[in-house]
Amino acid sequence: MILPKRLQKGDTVGVIAPASPPNLENLEKAIPFLENLGLQVKVGPNVSKTYGYLAGTDQERLDDLHAMFTDSDVSGIICAGGGYGTGRIVSSINFDLIKSNPKTFWGYSDITYLHTAIRQKTGLVTFHGPMLSSDVGKDSFEERSRAMFQQLFQPETLQYTESFSPLQTISDGEAEGELVGGNLSLLVNTMGSPYELDTKGKLLLIEDIGEEPYRVDSFLSQLKLAGKLKEAAGIVVGDFSEAEPKKRDQSLTLEDVYDYYFSRLNKPVVSGFKIGHCQPHFAVPLGAKATLSSSSKTLTIEPGVQ
């Protein structure tokens, strides 16, 4: 495990768009937030480009990623948004370059593919948190989400309790391990690839948006059949927004789906975490050691920076 260096006031953070084109108006509104944190901002030269549903060609998005990790003046990297596209560039990433230049890397949603690949190829802890165009630049961005960026400036043990949101125990137990995962559909997309998610002895975080219960069922079925649920030490169920059934009147609920896959696992499984496509959004370091307890309904995570 490699902990990136903490950010300090005056540091420069790079902004990239490795997936879909970000809303540039929202991105512009988000820049002052970073500046108010005492940071300087360097926007990648290809962030405003478009190539169909992508923020520039694969090579352009890859170039921005590599350039920000290479640039010695850049101390951290924050993604403008997600969408789709990181899986197209992952096989071309120079992971030796990233390992030689570890720095804070922040994003979620489609960025899950990069989180998984970077951590498993380099050991670098990365951050699953709200992005500039997708979240920070919107009027709906909440103060509790803003506060999560402070973990980049000093080593801080995070503890998620019911003071942040109500939590529900699906399966009892207590376990510790590296916190891994992210967007459920992206985790499934890694299956069978060189970047397939490793859950053995780890706490698995899952979240998603716009997926009906039958789709969540299909994703969890694939993880179950691949042994990923059995191998995990525990499961952190994040936010599943816009998950209402649309195609038919009759449907299982998400709670029914969770119960089917999780209730008999004989390991801690807790749902209700505001982690994902939601406000507030509790940002977490992926790859950091964490403890999940069903009895106290807490998730405790060790610092993601040094």
C-alpha positions in Angstrom: 0.0 0.0 0.0 1.3 3.4 -1.0 -0.2 6.5 0.8 0.1 9.7 -1.3 1.5 12.8 0.3 -1.0 15.1 1.9 -1.9 18.3 0.1 -0.8 21.6 1.4 -2.1 25.1 0.8 -0.4 26.5 -2.3 -0.2 23.1 -3.9 -1.4 22.6 -7.5 -4.0 20.1 -8.4 -4.6 18.9 -11.9 -8.1 18.4 -13.4 -8.7 15.7 -16.0 -11.7 14.2 -17.8 -10.8 10.6 -18.4 -14.4 9.5 -19.3 -17.3 11.6 -20.7 -17.3 15.3 -21.6 -17.9 17.3 -18.4 -20.4 20.1 -18.1 -17.9 23.0 -18.6 -20.2 25.5 -17.0 -20.4 23.4 -13.8 -16.6 22.8 -14.0 -16.0 26.6 -14.1 -18.2 27.1 -11.1 -16.3 24.4 -9.2 -12.8 25.8 -9.6 -13.2 28.5 -6.9 -14.1 25.8 -4.4 -10.6 24.3 -4.9 -9.0 27.8 -4.8 -10.8 28.5 -1.5 -9.1 25.4 -0.1 -5.8 27.1 -0.8 -5.0 25.2 -4.0 -3.9 26.2 -7.4 -5.7 24.6 -10.3 -4.3 23.3 -13.6 -6.8 22.1 -16.1 -5.7 19.4 -18.6 -5.5 20.7 -22.2 -7.9 18.1 -23.4 -10.7 18.5 -20.8 -12.9 20.6 -23.0 -12.6 18.3 -26.0 -15.3 15.9 -27.2 -15.2 12.8 -29.3 -18.8 11.5 -29.5 -19.7 10.5 -25.9 -16.1 10.8 -24.8 -14.0 13.7 -23.5 -11.6 13.6 -26.4 -10.0 10.6 -28.1 -8.6 7.8 -26.0 -5.1 9.1 -26.6 -6.0 12.6 -25.6 -7.6 11.5 -22.3 -4.7 9.2 -21.7 -2.2 12.0 -22.4 -3.9 14.2 -19.7 -3.8 11.4 -17.2 -0.1 10.7 -17.8 0.8 14.3 -17.9 -0.7 15.1 -14.5 1.1 12.2 -12.9 4.4 13.2 -14.5 4.2 16.9 -13.8 6.3 17.5 -10.6 4.3 20.8 -10.0 1.1 18.9 -9.6 0.5 17.3 -6.2 -3.0 15.8 -6.8 -5.4 14.9 -9.5 -9.2 15.5 -9.4 -11.5 14.2 -12.1 -14.0 16.6 -13.6 -16.7 13.9 -14.0 -17.4 10.3 -14.9 -19.9 8.9 -17.4 -18.2 6.4 -19.6 -14.7 5.7 -21.1 -12.1 4.8 -18.6 -12.2 1.1 -19.5 -11.1 2.1 -23.0 -7.8 3.6 -21.9 -6.9 1.4 -18.9 -4.8 -1.1 -20.9 -2.6 1.7 -22.2 -1.9 3.3 -18.8 1.8 3.4 -17.8 1.4 2.1 -14.2 5.2 2.2 -13.6 4.9 6.0 -14.2 2.1 6.3 -11.6 3.9 4.1 -9.1 7.0 6.3 -9.5 5.0 9.5 -9.1 2.3 8.7 -6.5 -0.1 11.5 -5.7 -3.7 12.0 -4.6 -6.2 10.8 -7.2 -9.9 11.6 -6.7 -13.2 10.7 -8.4 -16.0 8.1 -8.6 -18.6 6.5 -10.9 -16.8 5.5 -14.1 -13.5 6.4 -12.4 -14.0 3.1 -10.4 -12.3 1.3 -13.3 -9.2 3.5 -12.7 -9.4 3.2 -8.9 -9.3 -0.6 -9.2 -6.6 -0.8 -11.9 -4.3 1.8 -10.3 -4.6 0.2 -6.8 -4.0 -3.4 -8.0 -1.2 -2.5 -10.3 0.7 0.0 -8.1 -0.7 -0.2 -4.5 -1.6 3.5 -4.5 -4.5 4.5 -2.3 -7.0 6.6 -4.3 -10.1 8.5 -3.3 -13.7 7.8 -4.1 -15.3 11.2 -3.8 -17.5 13.9 -5.4 -16.2 15.4 -8.7 -16.0 18.9 -10.0 -18.5 19.1 -12.8 -20.7 16.3 -11.6 -21.1 17.5 -8.0 -19.1 20.5 -6.8 -20.3 22.9 -9.4 -23.9 22.3 -8.8 -26.2 24.2 -6.4 -27.2 20.9 -4.8 -23.6 20.3 -3.5 -23.8 20.0 0.3 -21.6 21.3 3.1 -21.0 17.8 4.4 -19.7 16.8 1.0 -17.4 19.9 0.9 -15.9 18.9 4.3 -14.8 15.5 3.0 -12.0 17.2 1.0 -10.2 18.0 4.2 -9.0 14.4 4.5 -6.5 15.3 1.6 -4.7 17.9 3.8 -4.0 15.8 6.9 -4.0 12.1 8.0 -7.5 11.7 9.4 -9.3 8.5 10.5 -12.8 8.6 9.2 -15.7 7.1 11.0 -19.1 6.8 9.4 -21.9 6.5 12.0 -25.7 6.9 11.9 -25.1 10.6 12.6 -24.4 10.8 8.9 -27.3 8.7 7.7 -29.5 5.8 9.0 -27.9 2.4 8.5 -29.4 -1.1 8.2 -27.7 -4.3 9.2 -28.3 -7.1 6.6 -25.8 -9.6 8.1 -24.1 -9.5 11.5 -20.4 -9.4 12.2 -17.3 -7.4 12.4 -14.4 -7.4 9.9 -11.4 -5.4 8.8 -9.5 -5.2 5.6 -8.7 -2.9 2.7 -11.7 -0.9 1.5 -12.1 -1.6 -2.2 -14.8 -1.3 -4.9 -17.0 1.6 -6.0 -19.6 1.6 -8.8 -21.2 -1.8 -9.1 -21.7 -1.9 -12.8 -18.0 -0.9 -13.4 -16.8 -3.6 -11.0 -18.7 -6.1 -13.0 -17.1 -4.7 -16.2 -13.7 -5.7 -14.8 -14.6 -9.4 -14.6 -12.4 -11.5 -16.9 -10.0 -8.7 -17.5 -6.4 -8.2 -16.1 -8.0 -5.6 -13.9 -10.6 -7.9 -12.3 -11.5 -6.7 -8.8 -9.8 -8.7 -6.0 -12.1 -8.9 -3.0 -10.2 -11.6 -1.0 -10.1 -10.5 2.7 -11.3 -7.0 1.8 -14.3 -4.8 2.6 -16.3 -4.5 -0.7 -18.0 -1.1 -1.3 -20.8 -1.0 -3.9 -22.9 1.8 -5.2 -24.7 2.8 -8.4 -27.3 5.0 -10.1 -30.2 4.5 -12.4 -30.1 0.7 -12.1 -33.4 -1.1 -11.5 -33.6 -3.9 -8.9 -33.4 -6.6 -11.6 -30.1 -5.0 -12.9 -28.6 -4.8 -9.4 -29.7 -8.5 -9.0 -27.8 -9.4 -12.2 -24.7 -7.6 -11.2 -24.6 -9.2 -7.7 -25.4 -12.6 -9.3 -22.2 -12.3 -11.4 -20.1 -11.3 -8.4 -21.6 -14.2 -6.4 -20.9 -16.7 -9.2 -17.3 -15.4 -9.5 -16.8 -15.9 -5.8 -16.3 -12.2 -5.1 -19.0 -12.0 -2.4 -17.7 -15.1 -0.6 -14.1 -13.9 -0.7 -14.9 -10.5 0.8 -14.5 -9.9 4.5 -17.5 -7.7 4.6 -19.7 -5.5 2.3 -20.5 -1.8 2.5 -23.7 -1.0 0.6 -23.6 2.5 -0.6 -26.2 4.7 -2.3 -28.4 3.2 -5.1 -30.2 6.3 -6.4 -32.9 6.3 -9.1 -33.4 2.6 -8.7 -37.1 2.5 -9.0 -38.6 -0.2 -11.3 -39.6 1.3 -14.7 -40.1 -1.6 -17.1 -42.9 -3.4 -15.3 -45.3 -2.9 -12.4 -44.2 -6.1 -10.5 -40.6 -6.1 -9.1 -38.5 -7.2 -6.2 -37.3 -4.3 -4.1 -33.7 -3.5 -3.6 -34.1 -4.7 -0.1 -35.3 -8.0 -1.4 -32.3 -8.2 -3.6 -29.9 -7.3 -0.8 -31.5 -10.0 1.5 -31.1 -12.7 -1.2 -27.4 -12.1 -1.8 -26.2 -10.8 1.6 -28.3 -12.1 4.5 -26.7 -15.6 4.7 -23.1 -14.6 4.0 -22.0 -14.9 7.7 -20.0 -11.7 7.5 -20.9 -8.0 8.2 -23.1 -6.4 5.6 -24.5 -2.9 6.3 -26.5 -0.7 3.9 -27.5 2.9 3.8 -24.1 4.5 3.4 -24.3 7.9 1.6 -21.4 7.0 -0.6 -22.0 7.3 -4.3 -24.3 9.4 -6.6 -25.9 11.3 -3.8 -25.8 14.3 -1.6 -24.3 14.4 0.9 -21.5 12.2 -0.4 -19.1 10.7 2.1 -15.7 10.4 0.4 -13.5 7.5 1.3 -9.9 6.4 0.5 -9.9 3.1 -1.4 -7.1 0.8 -0.5 -6.9 2.1 3.1 -7.5 -0.3 6.0 -11.0 -0.2 7.4 -13.3 -1.9 9.9 -17.0 -2.6 9.4 -19.1 -3.4 12.5 -22.8 -4.4 12.2 -23.4 -4.2 16.0 -22.2 -0.5 16.3 -23.2 0.3 12.7 -19.9 1.9 12.0 -17.4 2.0 9.2 -14.0 3.2 10.4 -11.3 4.0 7.8 -7.6 4.7 8.4 -6.1 7.8 6.8 -5.6 7.9 3.0 -2.6 10.3 3.0 0.7 10.5 4.9 
